[in-house]
Amino acid sequence: MKLVKHRVVEGIAVVVLAAPPLNALEQPVRAQLIDLLDALQARDDVGAICMTGEGVGFSAGLDLSDPAEKETNPTMRELCAAVANCRVPVVVGLRGAVMGRGVALALAAHHRLAEQKTTLALPEVSIGQIPLGGTTQRLARLAGADGAMSLMLGGRPVSASAAMERRIVDGIVSSNVQAAAYEMCKRLIEEGASPRRTSELRDGFADGIGYMQAIATRRQELGKGLVAPVRIVDCVEAAAVLPFDVGCDYEEERLLECRKNPQAAALRHIFLAERQTNSKLTALDPETNRRTLKKSGEMVARALLTAQGQAGAAMVAGGLTEEQIDGALVSAGYRRTPFGGTTASHASLAPEVTRKLIAAFMGAGARLLEDGTIEEPAAVDAISVQTGLMPRQTGGPMHAARAMGLLRLRNDMRKWSETANVWDVPPLLDEAVKYAKGFDAPEVLGADVSPD
């Protein structure tokens, strides 16, 4: 299947990504694009390359509904290097929502034009990962520390005008970006211009003191315990002090750390859980553009709040103080605590306190599944995060319980339930411990756990 199309007109190779609907840069697309670039450079009649995307946009990188794709050859770093090292200028025309790997590919090109309504986003941080393919190194060279970190740490789309202010794109066109990119290629050929490789630019490092101050400020602002944001800042710092290729090696090492960290699996789970349950449990307020809970969502939230209060009271009865409980939770990144505390303290108690609270939340969620209030465990996780009862990086109580080990947690709950009913073992947990997928196993979701 032809996923990359091309034609040569007036010495310009017009290359089009043709893998709708997203033009996702998966392995087959990467392989075909590299092969095409090699073939085009072997031709004497090609003086520039104009690259765009078929359909509604340039490239959304990867389908984040399946964000766990392993890097296979050729990797994104190899693809970006192939684009960057082209012997003729490469101009990309951007439109639509350009995301993730699509941004990486654009940064590897020598020039970037964008239609007015184009947006660019690097959402990797939302699934516990960092941009790849040399993105952290190229972006820092173009936009400086603050501009680069704003895009990568925010994870949200920025407009074409904002991208131009940060020197990420070179120009904005009102319409037909392919035609504009083609005309730019013509001018570059006429001028005899050489490729302008992003890796060789230093604009973003012009204010060295300001660059390092921006990094120091971001480090202070980062949330507690978050891995990917810290690694992004590390990579931006590395861009200023390491040669480009060494900086790319450093980026790959940090990305591997992120992927191995449990936060990546938890954040990916929440990313998918929210998309799986939003329409069932929440509604979008057209005036505020925020999601509010539907009746079923409110029932989940009330059950979790009740479990939180009961767990807090049980831990106080067991000898902990309200300050110790709240302080331990805040130190672990929790925003809403049983007794309203907001100051981090007693971090050494965090493992015990969070484990007991997660068990209480999980028990409440299991009972909602048992009585049919909800249909999937992901609903509990999504609501717990949306209401601030659990940190996003935990993945929610059902995911966190499975990550802890359901069998061991069940054994702990049997002991704790001797002093407080909030830790009574729900029948569905007995079913979940039998399967690797825990509560998500089809056998568990279909189990009949009603009393005889």
C-alpha positions as a Python dict, from the first residue, in 0.01 Angstrom:
ca = {
    (1, 'M'): (0, 0, 0),
    (2, 'K'): (136, 338, -101),
    (3, 'L'): (141, 555, 212),
    (4, 'V'): (363, 830, 72),
    (5, 'K'): (292, 981, -269),
    (6, 'H'): (509, 1208, -481),
    (7, 'R'): (558, 1378, -810),
    (8, 'V'): (840, 1595, -948),
    (9, 'V'): (746, 1929, -1105),
    (10, 'E'): (995, 2192, -1220),
    (11, 'G'): (1273, 2036, -1017),
    (12, 'I'): (1061, 2023, -701),
    (13, 'A'): (961, 1692, -546),
    (14, 'V'): (611, 1728, -404),
    (15, 'V'): (583, 1467, -129),
    (16, 'V'): (247, 1391, 34),
    (17, 'L'): (185, 1177, 343),
    (18, 'A'): (-113, 961, 245),
    (19, 'A'): (-209, 753, 548),
    (20, 'P'): (-552, 890, 643),
    (21, 'P'): (-716, 983, 866),
    (22, 'L'): (-421, 1096, 1079),
    (23, 'N'): (-123, 1044, 849),
    (24, 'A'): (20, 876, 1157),
    (25, 'L'): (395, 820, 1137),
    (26, 'E'): (387, 449, 1210),
    (27, 'Q'): (658, 212, 1092),
    (28, 'P'): (532, 152, 735),
    (29, 'V'): (501, 526, 671),
    (30, 'R'): (846, 592, 816),
    (31, 'A'): (1001, 321, 601),
    (32, 'Q'): (835, 441, 280),
    (33, 'L'): (926, 803, 345),
    (34, 'I'): (1293, 724, 406),
    (35, 'D'): (1309, 511, 91),
    (36, 'L'): (1151, 791, -109),
    (37, 'L'): (1391, 1053, 27),
    (38, 'D'): (1687, 832, -66),
    (39, 'A'): (1551, 791, -418),
    (40, 'L'): (1481, 1161, -465),
    (41, 'Q'): (1828, 1261, -356),
    (42, 'A'): (1978, 1028, -614),
    (43, 'R'): (1805, 1226, -890),
    (44, 'D'): (1983, 1516, -1058),
    (45, 'D'): (1654, 1686, -1145),
    (46, 'V'): (1540, 1744, -782),
    (47, 'G'): (1649, 2074, -630),
    (48, 'A'): (1408, 2095, -336),
    (49, 'I'): (1141, 1892, -157),
    (50, 'C'): (794, 2019, -67),
    (51, 'M'): (624, 1797, 195),
    (52, 'T'): (259, 1810, 301),
    (53, 'G'): (-14, 1577, 422),
    (54, 'E'): (-322, 1440, 249),
    (55, 'G'): (-665, 1500, 397),
    (56, 'V'): (-743, 1737, 681),
    (57, 'G'): (-395, 1779, 822),
    (58, 'F'): (-21, 1723, 795),
    (59, 'S'): (31, 1452, 1058),
    (60, 'A'): (-105, 1375, 1402),
    (61, 'G'): (204, 1166, 1472),
    (62, 'L'): (55, 856, 1631),
    (63, 'D'): (-294, 750, 1723),
    (64, 'L'): (-280, 807, 2100),
    (65, 'S'): (-560, 558, 2152),
    (66, 'D'): (-274, 309, 2114),
    (67, 'P'): (21, 512, 2244),
    (68, 'A'): (230, 214, 2350),
    (69, 'E'): (368, 137, 2006),
    (70, 'K'): (726, 21, 2037),
    (71, 'E'): (988, 196, 1830),
    (72, 'T'): (1076, -27, 1536),
    (73, 'N'): (1320, 42, 1257),
    (74, 'P'): (1331, 287, 1105),
    (75, 'T'): (1283, 488, 1422),
    (76, 'M'): (1158, 845, 1437),
    (77, 'R'): (1513, 957, 1507),
    (78, 'E'): (1627, 787, 1186),
    (79, 'L'): (1341, 941, 990),
    (80, 'C'): (1408, 1289, 1124),
    (81, 'A'): (1778, 1250, 1051),
    (82, 'A'): (1697, 1144, 694),
    (83, 'V'): (1488, 1460, 646),
    (84, 'A'): (1739, 1688, 815),
    (85, 'N'): (2034, 1549, 618),
    (86, 'C'): (1874, 1585, 276),
    (87, 'R'): (2118, 1746, 35),
    (88, 'V'): (1843, 1978, -94),
    (89, 'P'): (1615, 2211, 105),
    (90, 'V'): (1304, 2050, 255),
    (91, 'V'): (999, 2272, 314),
    (92, 'V'): (696, 2136, 501),
    (93, 'G'): (348, 2280, 470),
    (94, 'L'): (150, 2240, 793),
    (95, 'R'): (-224, 2245, 838),
    (96, 'G'): (-479, 2096, 1071),
    (97, 'A'): (-378, 1953, 1407),
    (98, 'V'): (-7, 1870, 1393),
    (99, 'M'): (80, 1656, 1692),
    (100, 'G'): (361, 1458, 1849),
    (101, 'R'): (566, 1288, 1583),
    (102, 'G'): (416, 1517, 1322),
    (103, 'V'): (582, 1807, 1505),
    (104, 'A'): (907, 1608, 1526),
    (105, 'L'): (906, 1556, 1150),
    (106, 'A'): (831, 1924, 1087),
    (107, 'L'): (1117, 2035, 1313),
    (108, 'A'): (1356, 1813, 1119),
    (109, 'A'): (1271, 1993, 795),
    (110, 'H'): (1467, 2301, 690),
    (111, 'H'): (1169, 2538, 664),
    (112, 'R'): (813, 2531, 800),
    (113, 'L'): (504, 2713, 671),
    (114, 'A'): (162, 2685, 834),
    (115, 'E'): (-195, 2773, 746),
    (116, 'Q'): (-362, 3019, 983),
    (117, 'K'): (-581, 2760, 1156),
    (118, 'T'): (-298, 2514, 1211),
    (119, 'T'): (-228, 2403, 1568),
    (120, 'L'): (79, 2228, 1702),
    (121, 'A'): (90, 2008, 2010),
    (122, 'L'): (330, 1776, 2188),
    (123, 'P'): (95, 1573, 2412),
    (124, 'E'): (346, 1305, 2512),
    (125, 'V'): (370, 1437, 2868),
    (126, 'S'): (2, 1351, 2919),
    (127, 'I'): (86, 981, 2883),
    (128, 'G'): (402, 997, 3093),
    (129, 'Q'): (646, 1018, 2804),
    (130, 'I'): (864, 1281, 2638),
    (131, 'P'): (885, 1385, 2271),
    (132, 'L'): (1128, 1182, 2064),
    (133, 'G'): (1320, 1194, 1739),
    (134, 'G'): (1538, 1483, 1854),
    (135, 'T'): (1236, 1705, 1923),
    (136, 'T'): (1364, 1830, 2259),
    (137, 'Q'): (1696, 1926, 2103),
    (138, 'R'): (1562, 2094, 1789),
    (139, 'L'): (1281, 2277, 1967),
    (140, 'A'): (1519, 2428, 2222),
    (141, 'R'): (1742, 2556, 1939),
    (142, 'L'): (1447, 2730, 1777),
    (143, 'A'): (1227, 2849, 2063),
    (144, 'G'): (1466, 2878, 2356),
    (145, 'A'): (1415, 2714, 2694),
    (146, 'D'): (1090, 2883, 2792),
    (147, 'G'): (924, 2844, 2452),
    (148, 'A'): (1029, 2481, 2421),
    (149, 'M'): (924, 2384, 2773),
    (150, 'S'): (589, 2564, 2744),
    (151, 'L'): (496, 2352, 2444),
    (152, 'M'): (626, 2022, 2581),
    (153, 'L'): (515, 2056, 2943),
    (154, 'G'): (172, 2198, 2863),
    (155, 'G'): (84, 1924, 2617),
    (156, 'R'): (-189, 2149, 2475),
    (157, 'P'): (-218, 2282, 2120),
    (158, 'V'): (-74, 2623, 2030),
    (159, 'S'): (-182, 2834, 1736),
    (160, 'A'): (23, 2894, 1425),
    (161, 'S'): (76, 3256, 1532),
    (162, 'A'): (205, 3147, 1873),
    (163, 'A'): (435, 2896, 1703),
    (164, 'M'): (568, 3171, 1478),
    (165, 'E'): (635, 3398, 1776),
    (166, 'R'): (850, 3117, 1916),
    (167, 'R'): (1031, 3076, 1581),
    (168, 'I'): (891, 2725, 1540),
    (169, 'V'): (736, 2809, 1203),
    (170, 'D'): (882, 3051, 949),
    (171, 'G'): (562, 3188, 801),
    (172, 'I'): (182, 3174, 802),
    (173, 'V'): (-35, 3157, 492),
    (174, 'S'): (-405, 3226, 457),
    (175, 'S'): (-478, 2913, 251),
    (176, 'N'): (-331, 2636, 34),
    (177, 'V'): (-12, 2579, 225),
    (178, 'Q'): (106, 2327, -34),
    (179, 'A'): (113, 2599, -298),
    (180, 'A'): (299, 2832, -60),
    (181, 'A'): (554, 2563, 26),
    (182, 'Y'): (600, 2491, -344),
    (183, 'E'): (665, 2859, -417),
    (184, 'M'): (917, 2874, -133),
    (185, 'C'): (1097, 2575, -284),
    (186, 'K'): (1115, 2761, -617),
    (187, 'R'): (1271, 3065, -449),
    (188, 'L'): (1523, 2851, -262),
    (189, 'I'): (1629, 2684, -588),
    (190, 'E'): (1662, 3020, -762),
    (191, 'E'): (1874, 3154, -476),
    (192, 'G'): (2090, 2843, -470),
    (193, 'A'): (2011, 2806, -100),
    (194, 'S'): (2163, 2524, 102),
    (195, 'P'): (1962, 2324, 358),
    (196, 'R'): (1912, 2514, 684),
    (197, 'R'): (1937, 2241, 944),
    (198, 'T'): (1766, 2306, 1278),
    (199, 'S'): (2042, 2114, 1454),
    (200, 'E'): (2289, 2382, 1348),
    (201, 'L'): (2085, 2680, 1468),
    (202, 'R'): (2166, 2863, 1791),
    (203, 'D'): (1889, 3125, 1805),
    (204, 'G'): (1731, 2968, 2111),
    (205, 'F'): (2059, 2991, 2303),
    (206, 'A'): (2115, 3363, 2240),
    (207, 'D'): (2032, 3460, 2599),
    (208, 'G'): (2232, 3201, 2791),
    (209, 'I'): (2154, 3342, 3137),
    (210, 'G'): (1782, 3369, 3062),
    (211, 'Y'): (1786, 3015, 2923),
    (212, 'M'): (1922, 2867, 3244),
    (213, 'Q'): (1698, 3086, 3462),
    (214, 'A'): (1393, 2954, 3276),
    (215, 'I'): (1508, 2598, 3345),
    (216, 'A'): (1559, 2672, 3716),
    (217, 'T'): (1213, 2830, 3741),
    (218, 'R'): (1045, 2533, 3575),
    (219, 'R'): (1216, 2290, 3809),
    (220, 'Q'): (1067, 2474, 4106),
    (221, 'E'): (719, 2475, 3952),
    (222, 'L'): (699, 2108, 3863),
    (223, 'G'): (445, 1893, 4042),
    (224, 'K'): (549, 1646, 4308),
    (225, 'G'): (664, 1308, 4187),
    (226, 'L'): (604, 1363, 3816),
    (227, 'V'): (873, 1194, 3607),
    (228, 'A'): (817, 1298, 3245),
    (229, 'P'): (810, 1676, 3308),
    (230, 'V'): (1140, 1654, 3496),
    (231, 'R'): (1297, 1459, 3211),
    (232, 'I'): (1174, 1715, 2957),
    (233, 'V'): (1344, 1993, 3150),
    (234, 'D'): (1659, 1780, 3173),
    (235, 'C'): (1660, 1742, 2793),
    (236, 'V'): (1614, 2115, 2734),
    (237, 'E'): (1908, 2181, 2964),
    (238, 'A'): (2113, 1920, 2779),
    (239, 'A'): (2040, 2089, 2447),
    (240, 'A'): (2241, 2394, 2555),
    (241, 'V'): (2546, 2205, 2676),
    (242, 'L'): (2576, 1893, 2460),
    (243, 'P'): (2650, 1846, 2089),
    (244, 'F'): (2330, 1776, 1896),
    (245, 'D'): (2383, 1402, 1841),
    (246, 'V'): (2485, 1350, 2204),
    (247, 'G'): (2178, 1545, 2311),
    (248, 'C'): (1963, 1311, 2102),
    (249, 'D'): (2126, 1013, 2274),
    (250, 'Y'): (2043, 1175, 2607),
    (251, 'E'): (1682, 1227, 2494),
    (252, 'E'): (1650, 858, 2405),
    (253, 'E'): (1787, 754, 2744),
    (254, 'R'): (1541, 979, 2927),
    (255, 'L'): (1254, 852, 2713),
    (256, 'L'): (1344, 493, 2802),
    (257, 'E'): (1340, 588, 3172),
    (258, 'C'): (994, 736, 3133),
    (259, 'R'): (856, 436, 2949),
    (260, 'K'): (984, 199, 3217),
    (261, 'N'): (839, 407, 3499),
    (262, 'P'): (497, 291, 3628),
    (263, 'Q'): (365, 645, 3577),
    (264, 'A'): (366, 593, 3200),
    (265, 'A'): (130, 296, 3225),
    (266, 'A'): (-88, 481, 3477),
    (267, 'L'): (-114, 798, 3269),
    (268, 'R'): (-180, 601, 2953),
    (269, 'H'): (-456, 416, 3136),
    (270, 'I'): (-619, 741, 3248),
    (271, 'F'): (-584, 890, 2900),
    (272, 'L'): (-783, 600, 2759),
    (273, 'A'): (-1021, 576, 3056),
    (274, 'E'): (-1135, 934, 3015),
    (275, 'R'): (-1211, 880, 2649),
    (276, 'Q'): (-1390, 555, 2724),
    (277, 'T'): (-1617, 693, 2996),
    (278, 'N'): (-1659, 1066, 2938),
    (279, 'S'): (-1981, 1046, 2737),
    (280, 'K'): (-2137, 810, 2992),
    (281, 'L'): (-2044, 988, 3314),
    (282, 'T'): (-1980, 1349, 3219),
    (283, 'A'): (-2124, 1622, 3001),
    (284, 'L'): (-1949, 1913, 2835),
    (285, 'D'): (-2076, 2253, 2951),
    (286, 'P'): (-2095, 2465, 2631),
    (287, 'E'): (-2049, 2790, 2825),
    (288, 'T'): (-1742, 2698, 3029),
    (289, 'N'): (-1613, 2420, 2800),
    (290, 'R'): (-1563, 2213, 3114),
    (291, 'R'): (-1692, 1869, 3191),
    (292, 'T'): (-1954, 1827, 3461),
    (293, 'L'): (-2074, 1503, 3617),
    (294, 'K'): (-2391, 1336, 3501),
    (295, 'K'): (-2610, 1153, 3754),
    (296, 'S'): (-2413, 830, 3719),
    (297, 'G'): (-2086, 1021, 3752),
    (298, 'E'): (-2213, 1192, 4066),
    (299, 'M'): (-2296, 853, 4218),
    (300, 'V'): (-1938, 739, 4159),
    (301, 'A'): (-1799, 1058, 4311),
    (302, 'R'): (-2021, 1028, 4619),
    (303, 'A'): (-1918, 667, 4673),
    (304, 'L'): (-1550, 763, 4654),
    (305, 'L'): (-1594, 1059, 4889),
    (306, 'T'): (-1773, 837, 5139),
    (307, 'A'): (-1492, 581, 5122),
    (308, 'Q'): (-1235, 857, 5171),
    (309, 'G'): (-1411, 981, 5485),
    (310, 'Q'): (-1449, 632, 5626),
    (311, 'A'): (-1087, 543, 5557),
    (312, 'G'): (-970, 865, 5720),
    (313, 'A'): (-1178, 801, 6029),
    (314, 'A'): (-1056, 441, 6049),
    (315, 'M'): (-693, 549, 6030),
    (316, 'V'): (-750, 804, 6308),
    (317, 'A'): (-907, 530, 6517),
    (318, 'G'): (-598, 325, 6444),
    (319, 'G'): (-367, 586, 6595),
    (320, 'L'): (-279, 834, 6322),
    (321, 'T'): (-364, 1201, 6353),
    (322, 'E'): (-560, 1400, 6096),
    (323, 'E'): (-246, 1605, 6030),
    (324, 'Q'): (-39, 1294, 5968),
    (325, 'I'): (-295, 1148, 5727),
    (326, 'D'): (-346, 1466, 5525),
    (327, 'G'): (22, 1557, 5530),
    (328, 'A'): (125, 1213, 5406),
    (329, 'L'): (-127, 1229, 5121),
    (330, 'V'): (-22, 1580, 5016),
    (331, 'S'): (342, 1469, 5016),
    (332, 'A'): (237, 1191, 4777),
    (333, 'G'): (72, 1439, 4539),
    (334, 'Y'): (-292, 1418, 4655),
    (335, 'R'): (-492, 1742, 4628),
    (336, 'R'): (-811, 1647, 4819),
    (337, 'T'): (-757, 1497, 5161),
    (338, 'P'): (-997, 1348, 5419),
    (339, 'F'): (-957, 1638, 5662),
    (340, 'G'): (-882, 1927, 5427),
    (341, 'G'): (-509, 1956, 5494),
    (342, 'T'): (-294, 2111, 5222),
    (343, 'T'): (57, 2099, 5369),
    (344, 'A'): (298, 1821, 5285),
    (345, 'S'): (439, 1643, 5591),
    (346, 'H'): (502, 1298, 5734),
    (347, 'A'): (622, 1167, 5397),
    (348, 'S'): (742, 847, 5565),
    (349, 'L'): (377, 757, 5631),
    (350, 'A'): (272, 807, 5268),
    (351, 'P'): (309, 440, 5161),
    (352, 'E'): (85, 318, 5444),
    (353, 'V'): (-174, 593, 5415),
    (354, 'T'): (-203, 588, 5036),
    (355, 'R'): (-228, 208, 5032),
    (356, 'K'): (-518, 210, 5277),
    (357, 'L'): (-693, 492, 5092),
    (358, 'I'): (-653, 322, 4754),
    (359, 'A'): (-792, 1, 4903),
    (360, 'A'): (-1097, 190, 5029),
    (361, 'F'): (-1151, 357, 4691),
    (362, 'M'): (-1105, 25, 4510),
    (363, 'G'): (-1357, -143, 4738),
    (364, 'A'): (-1611, 130, 4667),
    (365, 'G'): (-1549, 99, 4296),
    (366, 'A'): (-1586, -279, 4303),
    (367, 'R'): (-1922, -249, 4473),
    (368, 'L'): (-2041, -3, 4209),
    (369, 'L'): (-1950, -261, 3949),
    (370, 'E'): (-2123, -535, 4145),
    (371, 'D'): (-2454, -350, 4171),
    (372, 'G'): (-2448, -235, 3810),
    (373, 'T'): (-2413, 137, 3877),
    (374, 'I'): (-2120, 140, 3635),
    (375, 'E'): (-2011, -101, 3364),
    (376, 'E'): (-1633, -69, 3360),
    (377, 'P'): (-1358, -15, 3619),
    (378, 'A'): (-1218, 270, 3409),
    (379, 'A'): (-1515, 482, 3519),
    (380, 'V'): (-1393, 476, 3880),
    (381, 'D'): (-1042, 573, 3776),
    (382, 'A'): (-1158, 855, 3549),
    (383, 'I'): (-1389, 1008, 3811),
    (384, 'S'): (-1132, 977, 4090),
    (385, 'V'): (-885, 1179, 3883),
    (386, 'Q'): (-1137, 1430, 3750),
    (387, 'T'): (-1260, 1511, 4102),
    (388, 'G'): (-906, 1543, 4237),
    (389, 'L'): (-942, 1253, 4480),
    (390, 'M'): (-639, 1079, 4331),
    (391, 'P'): (-335, 1212, 4144),
    (392, 'R'): (-342, 1157, 3771),
    (393, 'Q'): (-9, 974, 3776),
    (394, 'T'): (-158, 695, 3992),
    (395, 'G'): (-399, 591, 3718),
    (396, 'G'): (-690, 588, 3964),
    (397, 'P'): (-773, 333, 4237),
    (398, 'M'): (-864, 34, 4020),
    (399, 'H'): (-544, 66, 3817),
    (400, 'A'): (-332, 143, 4125),
    (401, 'A'): (-472, -157, 4313),
    (402, 'R'): (-379, -387, 4028),
    (403, 'A'): (-31, -233, 4010),
    (404, 'M'): (13, -300, 4383),
    (405, 'G'): (-82, -664, 4341),
    (406, 'L'): (-444, -758, 4403),
    (407, 'L'): (-368, -1076, 4597),
    (408, 'R'): (-144, -902, 4846),
    (409, 'L'): (-384, -609, 4878),
    (410, 'R'): (-673, -848, 4944),
    (411, 'N'): (-474, -1012, 5223),
    (412, 'D'): (-403, -671, 5378),
    (413, 'M'): (-770, -574, 5355),
    (414, 'R'): (-874, -890, 5537),
    (415, 'K'): (-657, -781, 5830),
    (416, 'W'): (-768, -417, 5821),
    (417, 'S'): (-1136, -512, 5796),
    (418, 'E'): (-1116, -657, 6146),
    (419, 'T'): (-1121, -298, 6275),
    (420, 'A'): (-1314, -110, 6001),
    (421, 'N'): (-1580, -214, 5749),
    (422, 'V'): (-1444, 25, 5485),
    (423, 'W'): (-1184, -240, 5406),
    (424, 'D'): (-1426, -531, 5375),
    (425, 'V'): (-1318, -738, 5075),
    (426, 'P'): (-1575, -706, 4794),
    (427, 'P'): (-1665, -1034, 4622),
    (428, 'L'): (-1552, -891, 4287),
    (429, 'L'): (-1198, -858, 4423),
    (430, 'D'): (-1196, -1233, 4489),
    (431, 'E'): (-1273, -1281, 4120),
    (432, 'A'): (-1021, -1020, 4003),
    (433, 'V'): (-724, -1179, 4178),
    (434, 'K'): (-760, -1485, 3953),
    (435, 'Y'): (-674, -1300, 3632),
    (436, 'A'): (-375, -1102, 3506),
    (437, 'K'): (-600, -819, 3387),
    (438, 'G'): (-763, -790, 3727),
    (439, 'F'): (-1093, -603, 3720),
    (440, 'D'): (-1061, -553, 3343),
    (441, 'A'): (-1069, -927, 3271),
    (442, 'P'): (-1387, -1021, 3079),
    (443, 'E'): (-1446, -1304, 3325),
    (444, 'V'): (-1456, -1053, 3613),
    (445, 'L'): (-1681, -801, 3439),
    (446, 'G'): (-1923, -1081, 3359),
    (447, 'A'): (-1905, -1250, 3699),
    (448, 'D'): (-2218, -1302, 3907),
    (449, 'V'): (-2125, -1194, 4257),
    (450, 'S'): (-2478, -1131, 4386),
    (451, 'P'): (-2556, -1285, 4725),
    (452, 'D'): (-2737, -1617, 4723),
}
